[in-house]
Amino acid sequence: MIDTVSPSLTTALKHAPMGIAIFDRSMRYLAHSAQYLTDQGLPADLPLLGRVHYEVFPEIPRFWRDLHARVLNEGVELREDGGDRYVDRHGRVEWIRWSMAPWRTDEGAVGGLVLYTEVVTAAVEARLRLEAAEARYKAVFEQAAMGVARISPRGVFLEVNDRFCAITRRTRESLVAGNAAELIAPADLPGAQGHVRSLLAGRLDTYAAERRLIAGDGSLLWIRLTVSKVQPRGGLAYLVAIIADITARKQVEAEQERHQGQLRLLINELNHRVKNTLATVQSMAAQTLRNEPDPITAFEKFESRLLGLSLAHDVLTRESWHGADLCEVAQRALAPFTAAAGRVRVEGPPCYLPPGGALTMSLIFHELATNALKYGALSPKENGGADGAVTVDWRFDPDTRALSLTWTETGGPRIAAPPTRRGFGSRLIERSLRGELHGQARMDWREEGLVCRLEAQAPMPTPPSPELGVVASLDERR
């Protein structure tokens, strides 16, 4: 069988640039190339012809022996272009790309096989290192806690991880089919485009910013964004964008800013009201002491008026000085004057007054009640007022903010004639009403009792703030 390989073929094989070996059906060598010996780590002058392949390489595993048998028995061609792992007699690991095919006799029978081999260890190991690096990159890319995307200079998404999709609330397919500019809120787009131009021009290596994005559901969200330019060797540049959702933080910051703004307004309002209150107290003290020569009586009057003022302050403090309901202001102001149940009736629609208006109405109610207690329907039995009563009712138009209130006294001492002069209480009512509520008062001294009509314009108060209400409650407990 050895003689079947011609000398010319043997010479050609010897100089072939790859490993080639020809075997008979018993896997004895008929011919081989010099490269074959080199690839197998054998001496160049080692005689192989006539020797059995498995005696030369006893370490050949059963896997390859079975492949040889298939080619010889079935006449099929087999190959492995990617390379098979092979451990040689010295324990070295090599990767071999191979193919084997049967050769046939003149009668067409399988006479043996031709084996082609090529050592591709370096290429395979390089490929495996690349695949391992890609696997590590893929694992880091996909499992990153933040959204990561590769974006072309034109804004096309080349690759996005699951977290990026979750943050933007968009599918991977919709992102890849769209453009990064479509995600950025229009107000933030010029700044983002300017940063990208600086990156591509080399003026920046990376940049970080807080941007607003349009989520897939149409809502607006805030992200912390870091973008870097990557320039692969011999490849096209692209951008790596890393995003984190900071919407919750931004909402807290906005809420804190709103809260601080409300606190500033509250402090300014309190400063204003304290000044006004002190001015009112100063005026009450001056008028009371000027018109009442008896110090004890003057003190009692002044103390009583301060009490009326403090009752209104209680309501306003509870409401964080945003205002107070007229009904509660009236009930608080008149409570000290109702010695007998049912002598004062308060009724009217809801009317929320601003702080200044609440203080004004409290003082007015106190002055009217003080007058009723001394001379009118709330006076004690010995003054003829045991059966007297007071009705406070009003009409209020929430659209025009027009307030019309009537104070009606009945059942008290008969009024023979209207007062000949206006006291401090009357002047206080008229002056306060003009200043805060842009209104006027009309006193009707009827025989059966005083009827006081107040026409006013109640400004729209600042709505109560739940947050400031909490602050006020905490302050009150300190």
SULPERA-V94130 format. One record per backbone hydrogen bond with DSSP energy under -1.0 kcal/mol. NH is the residue of the N-H (numbers start at 0). CO is the residue of the C=O. Records with the same first field share a line. If there is no record, write none. Layout:
NH->CO / CO
This chain:
3->0
4->1
9->5
10->6
11->7
12->8
13->9
14->10
15->12
18->116
20->114
21->30
22->112
23->27
26->23
28->50
29->21
30->21
32->19
33->13
36->32
37->33
38->34
39->35
40->37
41->36
45->42
49->28
50->47
52->26
54->51
55->51
56->52
59->56
64->60
65->61
66->62
67->63
68->64
69->65
70->66
71->67
72->68
73->69
74->70
77->99
79->97
83->95
85->93
87->91
90->87
93->85
95->83
96->117
97->79
98->115
99->77
100->113
102->111
104->108
107->104
110->102
111->102
113->100
114->20
115->98
116->18
117->96
119->94
123->119
124->120
125->121
126->122
127->123
128->124
129->125
130->126
131->127
132->128
133->129
134->130
135->131
136->132
137->133
138->134
139->135
140->136
141->137
142->138
146->242
148->240
149->158
150->238
151->155
154->151
157->149
158->149
160->147
164->160
165->161
166->162
167->163
168->164
169->164
174->170
175->171
176->172
179->154
181->178
182->179
184->211
187->184
188->184
191->187
192->188
193->189
194->190
195->191
196->192
197->193
198->194
199->195
200->196
201->198
202->197
203->197
206->226
208->224
210->222
212->220
213->182
214->218
215->167
217->214
220->212
222->210
223->243
224->208
225->241
226->206
227->239
228->204
229->237
234->231
237->229
238->150
239->227
240->148
241->225
242->146
243->223
245->221
249->245
250->246
251->247
252->248
253->249
254->250
255->251
256->252
257->253
258->254
259->255
260->256
261->257
262->258
263->259
264->260
265->261
266->262
267->263
268->264
269->265
270->266
271->267
272->268
273->269
274->270
275->271
276->272
277->273
278->274
279->275
280->276
281->277
282->278
283->279
284->280
285->281
286->282
287->283
288->284
289->285
290->286
291->287
297->293
298->294
299->295
300->296
301->297
302->298
303->299
304->300
305->301
306->302
307->303
308->304
309->305
310->306
311->307
312->308
313->309
314->310
315->311
316->312
317->313
318->314
319->316
320->315
321->318
323->352
325->350
328->324
329->325
330->326
331->327
332->328
333->329
334->330
336->333
337->334
338->336
342->339
344->389
346->391
352->323
357->353
358->354
359->355
360->356
361->357
362->358
363->359
364->360
365->361
366->362
367->363
368->364
369->365
370->366
371->367
372->368
373->369
374->370
378->375
382->379
383->380
384->379
387->384
388->409
389->342
390->407
391->344
392->405
394->403
396->401
400->396
402->455
403->394
404->453
405->392
406->451
407->390
408->449
409->388
414->446
426->422
427->423
428->424
429->425
430->426
431->427
432->428
433->429
434->430
435->431
438->432
439->454
441->452
443->450
445->443 / 448
450->443
451->406
452->441
453->404
454->439
455->402
456->436
457->400
468->464
469->465
470->466
471->467
472->468
473->469
474->470
475->471
476->472
